[in-house]
Amino acid sequence: MCGIFGIVSHPEASNLTYLGLHALQHRGQESAGIVASDGQSLRAHREMGLVADIFTAPVLEKLPGHAAIGHVRYSTAGVSQLKNAQPLTVEYVGGHLAVAHNGNLVNAQELRTQLEADGAIFQSDSDTEVVIHFIARSKQPTFEQKVTEALSKVKGAYSILFLTDKKLVAVRDPNGFRPLVLGMVKNSWVLASETTALDLIEAEFIRELEAGEMVVIDETGLRSSQPFPPTRLGRCIFEHVYFAKPDSVLFGSSVYEVRKELGRQLAKEQPAPGADLVIAVPDSGVPAAIGYAQASGIPYDVGLIRSHYVGRTFIEPQQSIRHFGVKLKLSAVRQVLKGKRVVVVDDSIVRGTTSRKIVKMLKAAGALEVHLRISSPPTQWPCYYGIDTPSRQELIASSHSVEEIARYVTADTLGYITLEGLGSAVGDRERATFCTACFSGQYLTGNLNVGAPAPAEPAAKLASA
């Protein structure tokens, strides 16, 4: 769940990359970086933190050039440290190279061990660095062929940008796990994780890169190829459920409309007779809650308010305030909730701890009943393709029934959308093109060590957690 952006042949390449990363900030808040090319060399700036805090006007002035790539990071492989911030930059026998990667390589550790045994020295913990080593070692005559050879050795998810002094290369993995779109602003080509980044800089959306496609942009223009054998599509369904911004068009569909349809399907499958109102857990639950209200005929209202000013760190009072972290982010509207039977719609339940705090907050604000509805199926399996989900032992749905989870989160009732309902929301003809491994356990890149579920805790113990 990182965000990447690239632009070629624009006099303000770094400034537009900054804006593109700002639009993609939701995809990662740990670090951000921009690398710019003036045709002779690469200049880079990376820091921990948010895009707007890092890239001030004086910083951007030090990144001149006609081409640039940028990255916002949400770590899956490698700890949250500056050495893992991207784009990664190197000098090797082929010249200068910068790389920005969204995704996760499932065989990176195995390949890294092989490379280290052969004398390779790594500067980061990032799985992306494995690809750089294979490019540097390749004997292929062209850069595109070196990239193809390197990526042929890795397995997993990658939407990835390579910037040299002379060209920008974009590649999407053969399964198409992570999104990557192509656009134009005036005469400049743009690549981005989501269309929302194109909208901000007023770029025209051209198309989504196909799974397994390589796009090369240099002084001769743009050319495309398919250097990898075709395989089953595995577009990440969780992009539609949670990650992407609602205003993006993703995998050919409006994210907002898909999320509303998830809510409609959820209302059909998990009705809440007698409920007085539908509310959302903001912000990701809002479109699904609107869809639920439309399909059920139950009025929609705003029962939870999200703070837009929560920083990355805060000082917790020594005198413990119950549910402090959640209360800092969300506050309940008592006037809306008091005396009401409430349907609250959220996108997912992971460990269950946050849902428990939200339900308790709603009841403390006066809700008579709380009926929790989730617009994705139970998350029972970890993701290995770019989402930092916990181990299977930490996923509450891997070892507890829906009834047990309902008791733990203290909801009066709990209902999830089914996998079939999820498929209907994205389109019956499209459902086979998505990866649903986090719900089904059916991974697309061979056998993975997913681990056994934790033994079920007694319901009484859960209820008192």
C-alpha positions as CSV (number, residue, x, y, z in Angstrom):
1,M,0.0,0.0,0.0
2,C,2.6,2.5,-1.1
3,G,1.9,5.3,-3.7
4,I,4.1,6.0,-6.7
5,F,4.2,8.8,-9.2
6,G,6.3,9.6,-12.3
7,I,6.4,12.3,-15.0
8,V,8.6,12.8,-18.1
9,S,9.2,15.9,-20.3
10,H,7.9,18.6,-18.0
11,P,9.9,21.7,-16.9
12,E,8.3,21.5,-13.4
13,A,8.7,17.7,-13.0
14,S,9.5,17.8,-9.2
15,N,6.7,20.2,-8.4
16,L,4.1,18.1,-10.2
17,T,5.5,15.0,-8.5
18,Y,5.0,16.7,-5.2
19,L,1.4,17.4,-6.0
20,G,0.9,13.8,-7.2
21,L,2.3,12.4,-4.0
22,H,0.1,14.7,-2.0
23,A,-2.9,13.2,-3.8
24,L,-1.6,9.7,-2.9
25,Q,-0.8,10.5,0.7
26,H,-3.5,8.1,1.8
27,R,-1.4,5.2,0.5
28,G,1.5,5.8,2.9
29,Q,2.4,8.2,5.6
30,E,5.7,6.9,7.0
31,S,8.1,8.5,4.5
32,A,8.2,10.3,1.1
33,G,10.8,10.9,-1.5
34,I,11.3,12.5,-4.9
35,V,14.2,11.8,-7.4
36,A,14.6,14.2,-10.4
37,S,16.6,13.8,-13.6
38,D,18.1,16.7,-15.6
39,G,19.3,14.3,-18.3
40,Q,22.8,14.2,-16.8
41,S,22.4,13.1,-13.2
42,L,19.8,12.3,-10.6
43,R,19.0,14.3,-7.5
44,A,17.1,12.9,-4.6
45,H,15.4,14.0,-1.4
46,R,13.8,11.6,1.1
47,E,12.6,12.1,4.6
48,M,10.3,10.4,7.2
49,G,6.9,12.1,7.5
50,L,4.3,13.6,5.3
51,V,4.6,15.0,1.8
52,A,3.6,18.6,2.7
53,D,6.0,18.7,5.6
54,I,9.0,17.3,3.7
55,F,8.8,19.1,0.4
56,T,9.0,22.8,1.0
57,A,9.7,25.3,-1.8
58,P,13.5,25.4,-1.0
59,V,13.7,21.6,-1.1
60,L,11.9,21.4,-4.4
61,E,14.2,24.1,-5.9
62,K,17.1,21.7,-5.3
63,L,15.4,19.0,-7.5
64,P,15.6,20.5,-11.0
65,G,14.9,18.4,-14.1
66,H,12.5,17.4,-16.8
67,A,11.7,14.0,-15.3
68,A,11.0,12.8,-11.8
69,I,9.6,9.9,-9.8
70,G,8.2,9.9,-6.3
71,H,7.0,7.6,-3.5
72,V,5.0,7.6,-0.3
73,R,5.7,4.6,1.9
74,Y,3.6,2.3,4.0
75,S,6.1,-0.4,5.1
76,T,5.4,-4.1,4.5
77,A,9.0,-5.3,4.0
78,G,11.6,-3.5,6.1
79,V,11.3,-1.4,9.2
80,S,10.1,2.2,9.2
81,Q,13.5,3.9,8.9
82,L,14.9,6.5,6.6
83,K,17.2,3.9,4.9
84,N,14.1,2.2,3.6
85,A,12.5,5.4,2.3
86,Q,12.1,5.4,-1.5
87,P,12.8,6.0,-4.3
88,L,16.0,4.1,-3.8
89,T,19.0,5.5,-5.8
90,V,22.2,3.8,-6.9
91,E,25.1,4.2,-9.3
92,Y,26.2,1.1,-11.1
93,V,28.0,0.1,-14.2
94,G,25.0,1.1,-16.3
95,G,24.8,4.6,-14.8
96,H,22.4,6.3,-12.4
97,L,19.2,4.6,-11.3
98,A,16.2,5.3,-9.1
99,V,13.4,2.9,-8.2
100,A,10.0,3.4,-6.7
101,H,8.0,0.3,-5.9
102,N,4.4,-0.4,-4.7
103,G,3.8,-4.0,-3.7
104,N,5.6,-6.8,-2.0
105,L,7.9,-9.6,-3.3
106,V,7.1,-12.9,-1.6
107,N,10.5,-14.5,-2.4
108,A,12.6,-11.4,-1.6
109,Q,14.2,-12.9,1.5
110,E,15.2,-16.1,-0.3
111,L,16.8,-14.1,-3.2
112,R,18.5,-11.8,-0.7
113,T,20.1,-14.7,1.1
114,Q,21.4,-16.0,-2.2
115,L,22.8,-12.6,-3.2
116,E,24.5,-12.1,0.1
117,A,26.1,-15.5,-0.1
118,D,27.5,-14.4,-3.4
119,G,29.0,-11.2,-1.9
120,A,26.2,-8.7,-2.4
121,I,26.0,-5.8,0.1
122,F,22.6,-4.3,0.9
123,Q,22.0,-0.7,2.1
124,S,18.4,-1.2,3.2
125,D,15.9,-3.8,4.4
126,S,13.5,-3.2,1.5
127,D,12.6,-6.0,-0.8
128,T,12.9,-3.6,-3.7
129,E,16.7,-3.6,-3.4
130,V,16.8,-7.2,-4.6
131,V,15.6,-6.0,-8.0
132,I,18.3,-3.4,-8.2
133,H,21.0,-6.1,-7.5
134,F,19.7,-8.3,-10.3
135,I,19.6,-5.3,-12.7
136,A,23.2,-4.5,-11.9
137,R,24.3,-8.1,-12.4
138,S,22.4,-8.6,-15.7
139,K,24.5,-9.2,-18.9
140,Q,21.5,-8.2,-21.1
141,P,22.4,-5.5,-23.7
142,T,19.6,-3.0,-23.0
143,F,18.2,-1.5,-19.8
144,E,14.7,-2.8,-20.6
145,Q,16.1,-6.3,-21.0
146,K,18.0,-6.0,-17.7
147,V,14.7,-5.0,-16.0
148,T,12.8,-7.9,-17.6
149,E,15.5,-10.4,-16.5
150,A,15.5,-9.0,-12.9
151,L,11.7,-9.0,-12.6
152,S,11.5,-12.5,-14.0
153,K,13.3,-13.7,-10.9
154,V,10.9,-12.2,-8.3
155,K,7.4,-13.3,-7.3
156,G,4.6,-11.2,-5.9
157,A,3.3,-7.8,-6.4
158,Y,5.0,-4.9,-8.1
159,S,3.9,-1.7,-9.8
160,I,7.3,-0.2,-10.2
161,L,9.0,2.8,-11.7
162,F,12.6,3.0,-12.9
163,L,14.2,6.4,-13.6
164,T,17.6,6.8,-15.3
165,D,19.3,9.8,-16.8
166,K,17.6,9.2,-20.1
167,K,14.3,7.3,-19.6
168,L,11.5,6.3,-17.4
169,V,10.4,2.6,-17.3
170,A,7.1,1.5,-15.7
171,V,6.2,-2.2,-15.1
172,R,3.2,-3.9,-13.6
173,D,3.4,-7.5,-12.4
174,P,1.7,-10.3,-14.4
175,N,-1.0,-10.7,-11.9
176,G,-1.7,-7.0,-11.8
177,F,-2.0,-6.9,-8.0
178,R,-1.4,-3.2,-7.5
179,P,-2.9,-0.4,-9.7
180,L,-0.9,1.8,-12.1
181,V,-2.4,4.3,-14.5
182,L,-1.1,6.3,-17.4
183,G,-2.0,9.9,-18.2
184,M,-0.9,13.1,-20.0
185,V,-0.6,16.7,-18.9
186,K,0.0,18.8,-22.1
187,N,2.9,16.9,-23.8
188,S,4.1,15.2,-20.7
189,W,3.5,11.5,-19.8
190,V,2.4,10.8,-16.3
191,L,2.3,7.5,-14.3
192,A,0.5,7.2,-10.9
193,S,-0.9,4.6,-8.5
194,E,-4.4,6.1,-8.8
195,T,-6.3,8.5,-11.1
196,T,-6.9,10.9,-8.2
197,A,-3.2,12.0,-8.7
198,L,-4.0,12.7,-12.4
199,D,-7.0,14.7,-11.4
200,L,-5.1,17.0,-9.1
201,I,-2.6,18.1,-11.7
202,E,-5.3,18.3,-14.4
203,A,-3.8,15.4,-16.4
204,E,-5.9,13.4,-18.9
205,F,-6.4,9.8,-18.0
206,I,-5.3,7.6,-20.9
207,R,-5.6,4.1,-19.6
208,E,-4.6,1.6,-16.9
209,L,-1.4,-0.3,-17.5
210,E,-2.2,-3.9,-18.3
211,A,-0.9,-6.7,-16.0
212,G,2.6,-7.7,-17.1
213,E,3.0,-4.6,-19.2
214,M,6.2,-2.6,-19.5
215,V,6.1,1.0,-20.7
216,V,9.3,2.8,-21.7
217,I,9.3,6.6,-22.1
218,D,12.4,8.3,-23.6
219,E,13.4,10.9,-26.3
220,T,11.7,8.7,-28.9
221,G,8.4,8.7,-27.1
222,L,6.4,6.0,-25.5
223,R,6.5,2.3,-26.3
224,S,4.8,-0.7,-24.7
225,S,5.6,-4.4,-24.5
226,Q,4.4,-7.5,-22.7
227,P,7.7,-9.3,-21.7
228,F,6.3,-11.8,-19.2
229,P,4.2,-14.9,-19.8
230,P,0.5,-14.2,-19.1
231,T,-1.1,-15.6,-16.0
232,R,-4.3,-15.3,-14.0
233,L,-5.3,-11.8,-13.0
234,G,-5.1,-11.1,-9.3
235,R,-6.1,-7.5,-8.9
236,C,-6.4,-6.6,-5.1
237,I,-10.0,-6.5,-4.1
238,F,-9.0,-4.6,-0.9
239,E,-8.1,-1.6,-3.0
240,H,-11.8,-1.3,-3.7
241,V,-12.8,-2.1,-0.1
242,Y,-10.5,0.3,1.7
243,F,-7.2,1.5,0.2
244,A,-8.0,3.6,-2.9
245,K,-9.5,7.0,-2.6
246,P,-13.2,7.1,-3.4
247,D,-12.7,9.6,-6.3
248,S,-10.4,7.2,-8.1
249,V,-11.3,5.0,-11.0
250,L,-9.7,1.7,-10.3
251,F,-9.5,-1.5,-12.4
252,G,-12.1,0.1,-14.7
253,S,-14.6,1.0,-12.0
254,S,-15.4,4.0,-9.8
255,V,-14.2,3.2,-6.3
256,Y,-17.1,5.2,-4.8
257,E,-19.7,3.4,-6.8
258,V,-18.2,0.0,-5.9
259,R,-18.3,0.8,-2.2
260,K,-21.9,2.0,-2.4
261,E,-22.8,-1.3,-4.2
262,L,-21.0,-3.2,-1.4
263,G,-23.3,-1.4,1.1
264,R,-26.4,-2.3,-1.0
265,Q,-25.3,-6.0,-1.2
266,L,-24.6,-5.9,2.6
267,A,-28.1,-4.6,3.3
268,K,-29.6,-7.5,1.3
269,E,-27.5,-10.1,3.0
270,Q,-27.4,-8.7,6.5
271,P,-30.5,-6.7,7.2
272,A,-31.2,-5.0,10.5
273,P,-35.0,-5.0,11.0
274,G,-36.2,-2.3,13.4
275,A,-33.1,-0.1,13.2
276,D,-33.6,3.6,13.4
277,L,-30.6,4.9,11.5
278,V,-27.4,4.0,9.6
279,I,-24.1,5.6,10.4
280,A,-20.6,5.0,9.0
281,V,-17.2,4.6,10.6
282,P,-15.5,7.5,8.7
283,D,-14.0,7.9,6.3
284,S,-13.7,4.6,4.5
285,G,-17.1,3.3,5.6
286,V,-19.1,6.3,4.3
287,P,-19.9,5.1,0.7
288,A,-20.9,1.6,1.9
289,A,-23.1,3.1,4.7
290,I,-24.9,5.3,2.1
291,G,-25.5,2.2,-0.1
292,Y,-26.8,0.3,3.0
293,A,-29.2,3.1,3.8
294,Q,-30.4,3.3,0.2
295,A,-31.1,-0.4,-0.1
296,S,-32.6,-0.9,3.4
297,G,-34.7,2.3,3.5
298,I,-33.2,3.1,6.9
299,P,-32.2,6.8,7.2
300,Y,-28.5,7.7,7.0
301,D,-27.1,10.1,9.5
302,V,-23.7,11.2,10.8
303,G,-23.1,9.6,14.2
304,L,-19.3,9.6,14.3
305,I,-17.0,12.5,13.5
306,R,-13.4,12.0,12.5
307,S,-10.7,14.4,13.5
308,H,-8.6,15.6,10.6
309,Y,-5.9,16.9,12.8
310,V,-4.5,13.8,14.5
311,G,-0.8,13.8,14.1
312,R,1.6,10.9,13.9
313,T,2.4,11.2,17.6
314,F,0.5,12.4,20.6
315,I,0.9,12.6,24.4
316,E,-1.3,10.2,26.3
317,P,-2.3,11.4,29.7
318,Q,-0.9,9.4,32.6
319,Q,-4.3,9.2,34.1
320,S,-5.6,6.7,31.6
321,I,-8.6,7.7,29.5
322,R,-10.5,4.6,28.3
323,H,-10.2,4.1,24.5
324,F,-7.9,7.2,24.3
325,G,-6.5,6.4,20.8
326,V,-9.9,5.9,19.2
327,K,-11.4,8.9,21.0
328,L,-8.6,11.0,19.6
329,K,-9.6,10.0,16.0
330,L,-13.4,9.6,16.4
331,S,-16.1,11.3,18.5
332,A,-19.7,10.3,18.8
333,V,-22.6,12.7,18.2
334,R,-24.9,12.1,21.2
335,Q,-27.8,14.1,19.8
336,V,-28.0,11.7,16.8
337,L,-27.4,8.4,18.7
338,K,-29.3,8.8,22.0
339,G,-32.2,6.4,22.3
340,K,-31.6,5.0,18.8
341,R,-31.1,1.5,17.4
342,V,-28.0,2.1,15.2
343,V,-26.5,0.2,12.2
344,V,-22.8,1.1,12.0
345,V,-21.0,0.2,8.8
346,D,-17.3,-0.3,8.5
347,D,-15.1,-1.7,5.8
348,S,-13.3,-4.5,7.8
349,I,-12.4,-6.0,11.2
350,V,-8.8,-7.0,11.7
351,R,-8.0,-7.7,15.3
352,G,-11.3,-6.5,16.6
353,T,-9.9,-4.1,19.2
354,T,-10.9,-0.9,17.3
355,S,-14.4,-2.2,16.5
356,R,-14.9,-3.0,20.2
357,K,-13.9,0.5,21.2
358,I,-16.2,2.1,18.6
359,V,-19.2,0.0,19.7
360,K,-18.6,0.9,23.3
361,M,-18.3,4.6,22.4
362,L,-21.6,4.5,20.6
363,K,-23.4,2.8,23.5
364,A,-21.8,5.3,25.9
365,A,-23.3,8.1,23.8
366,G,-26.7,6.7,24.3
367,A,-27.3,4.2,21.5
368,L,-29.9,1.6,22.6
369,E,-28.6,-1.1,20.2
370,V,-25.6,-1.3,17.9
371,H,-25.7,-3.5,14.8
372,L,-22.2,-3.7,13.3
373,R,-22.1,-4.4,9.5
374,I,-18.9,-5.0,7.6
375,S,-18.6,-4.4,3.8
376,S,-16.0,-7.1,3.3
377,P,-16.0,-10.8,4.3
378,P,-14.1,-11.9,7.4
379,T,-10.4,-11.2,7.1
380,Q,-8.9,-14.7,7.9
381,W,-5.6,-14.7,6.1
382,P,-2.6,-12.3,5.9
383,C,-1.7,-10.5,2.7
384,Y,1.7,-11.0,1.2
385,Y,1.2,-8.7,-1.7
386,G,1.7,-5.2,-0.3
387,I,-0.6,-4.9,2.7
388,D,0.8,-4.9,6.2
389,T,-1.8,-7.2,7.7
390,P,-1.0,-9.0,10.9
391,S,-0.1,-12.7,11.1
392,R,-3.0,-15.1,10.9
393,Q,-2.8,-15.6,14.7
394,E,-3.7,-12.0,15.2
395,L,-6.7,-12.0,12.8
396,I,-9.7,-12.5,15.0
397,A,-11.8,-14.0,12.2
398,S,-9.2,-16.8,11.7
399,S,-10.1,-18.4,15.0
400,H,-13.5,-17.1,16.1
401,S,-17.0,-17.4,14.7
402,V,-19.1,-14.4,13.8
403,E,-21.1,-14.9,17.0
404,E,-17.9,-14.9,19.1
405,I,-16.6,-11.8,17.4
406,A,-19.9,-10.1,18.0
407,R,-19.7,-10.8,21.7
408,Y,-16.1,-9.6,21.9
409,V,-16.9,-6.2,20.1
410,T,-20.0,-6.0,22.3
411,A,-22.3,-5.5,19.3
412,D,-25.9,-6.6,19.5
413,T,-25.5,-8.2,16.1
414,L,-22.7,-8.5,13.6
415,G,-22.9,-9.2,9.9
416,Y,-20.4,-9.5,7.1
417,I,-20.9,-9.3,3.4
418,T,-20.3,-12.7,1.7
419,L,-17.6,-13.4,-0.8
420,E,-20.4,-13.9,-3.4
421,G,-21.8,-10.5,-2.5
422,L,-18.4,-8.9,-2.8
423,G,-18.1,-10.4,-6.3
424,S,-21.5,-9.1,-7.3
425,A,-20.4,-5.6,-6.2
426,V,-17.4,-5.6,-8.5
427,G,-19.3,-7.3,-11.3
428,D,-20.0,-10.9,-11.9
429,R,-17.9,-11.0,-15.0
430,E,-15.0,-9.3,-13.2
431,R,-14.9,-11.3,-9.9
432,A,-12.5,-14.0,-11.2
433,T,-10.0,-11.3,-12.0
434,F,-9.5,-10.3,-8.4
435,C,-7.3,-11.6,-5.6
436,T,-9.3,-12.4,-2.5
437,A,-6.6,-14.4,-0.6
438,C,-7.1,-12.4,2.6
439,F,-10.7,-13.7,2.7
440,S,-10.3,-17.1,1.0
441,G,-6.7,-18.2,1.7
442,Q,-6.3,-18.9,-2.1
443,Y,-3.0,-17.3,-2.8
444,L,-1.9,-16.8,-6.4
445,T,1.9,-17.2,-6.2
446,G,2.3,-20.8,-5.0
447,N,2.6,-22.2,-1.5
448,L,3.1,-19.6,1.2
449,N,3.8,-20.2,4.9
450,V,0.6,-18.6,6.2
451,G,0.7,-20.2,9.6
452,A,-2.1,-21.8,11.6
453,P,-4.8,-19.8,13.2
454,A,-4.5,-19.2,16.9
455,P,-6.5,-21.5,19.2
456,A,-9.9,-20.0,20.0
457,E,-10.1,-18.0,23.2
458,P,-13.0,-18.9,25.4
459,A,-15.9,-16.5,24.8
460,A,-15.8,-15.4,28.4
461,K,-12.2,-14.4,28.2
462,L,-12.8,-12.5,25.0
463,A,-15.7,-10.6,26.5
464,S,-13.5,-9.3,29.3
465,A,-10.6,-8.3,27.1
